[in-house]
Amino acid sequence: MNKKVIFIIFIIIVLGIGAFLYYKGAIFSKEVLKLDILGPETAQVGEEVEYTVQYKNNGKFILEKPKLIFDLPENSLTEDGKTKFVQNLNDIYPGALEFVKFKGRLLGKDGDLKTAKAVISYTPKNITVRYESETTFITKIDANLITLSFDLPTKIEQGESLQYAINYFSNIDYPLDSLSIKIEPTSEFKIISASPKSLDNMEWKLETLNKAEGGRINISGDVLASAGQPLIFSTSLGRWKNGNFIIIKQVTSQVQVSKPSLSISQRAYYYDSDIQNSGPIPPQVSEPTTYTIGWEINNYFKGVKNVKVRAVLPENINLTGQIAPISQVSKFSFDSISREIVWFAGDIGANADITAPTKFYFQVSLTPNESQKGSVAPLIGVVQISGENEFVDTPITSQYLELDTGSPDDVNSGIVVARPPNPLD
């Protein structure tokens, strides 16, 4: 056999192998096994949906040992908790059209796109190579049977306390467990209390929520935002699964912070006062030290009538009787049982006393006890002001923080120290 014949035989073999590979690839291309998922394009959260995996052999050979792997969308709910299904199928004959159905409930927030996936692997008869076809189907969550809302005012005055509520309700025909409500932290609002209670005032774990059941979380706190600055509240209702928090509903609300129409502030003085003070600075155990407490009212907008200012004195704080201006003595009272001070400030006109606020001063005496040594001692509790809008008789309130011996800025130290020993001891 000469070289020319050998070369021709080699070319024929190469072309034959190439043709075989091309033919085999054409036969067992992706279109040989037509695989589809049929399902709803939209669904409500928690609604039970049904997916139909449909497959057809468009080729001329039997597809042997087919195996189906079907994945429900991430975080779906099922009766047994399974979201991945593996199923061995019967051999798929040419022209055969078959289907398998799967059910689940979708979790996610409004607008989420939830993807189901199906993969079928198989071996064509008389072929050792294993092939597979895959497809996906997307369902959009476009409505929600979960209610989550804020009960909030649209406006609030700077420095005010705020009480608001988070309401939740389920109309899903399926019990939801492992639920929590979480709020986003904000430095502009300080949470003081909440009902029901929470360990961190950031997350509330809920009981299993059945259809037509709901509840409310009440939160109280202080507004720290400045006037003109929006106060943003955001909360999410979700479900814990495998250590991940799956958001089902999320809402955000905004409150506009405005200048207070009636504000109260209180200061403590030792030196910078028209009332002369005495006693050791820093305070000493068993030694009396006097301070002047100053209250200042500002009214920025509407006229206010029947204005009252209240505060409570701590147990070891006493009044000395020194009051300024003297004209306010008849408007001052003290209940020695409740230890509440009340100043009846009267009526304050609209836009009055902005540059010259209404002021009131009184003197208190502190005699620290042994337990207060080494710390600051309280001087007076939170001061609260109340009044009525003179036009519509609606109540107006505001408050200011409590004071202690560390509060005055005209003295160097508020730390209570031990009394010096008696030289005769």
Salt bridges, closest charged atoms under 4 A:
ASP36 OD2 - LYS34 NZ 2.79
GLU50 OE1 - LYS101 NZ 3.64
GLU50 OE2 - LYS103 NZ 3.98
GLU64 OE2 - LYS125 NZ 3.41
ASP71 OD1 - LYS84 NZ 2.77
ASP110 OD2 - LYS249 NZ 3.47
ASP112 OD1 - LYS109 NZ 3.73
ASP177 OD1 - ARG239 NH2 2.95
GLU203 OE2 - LYS205 NZ 3.31
GLU287 OE2 - ARG419 NE 3.20
GLU296 OE1 - LYS359 NZ 3.96
GLU340 OE1 - ARG310 NH1 3.47
GLU370 OE2 - LYS373 NZ 2.87
ASP393 OD1 - LYS305 NZ 2.92
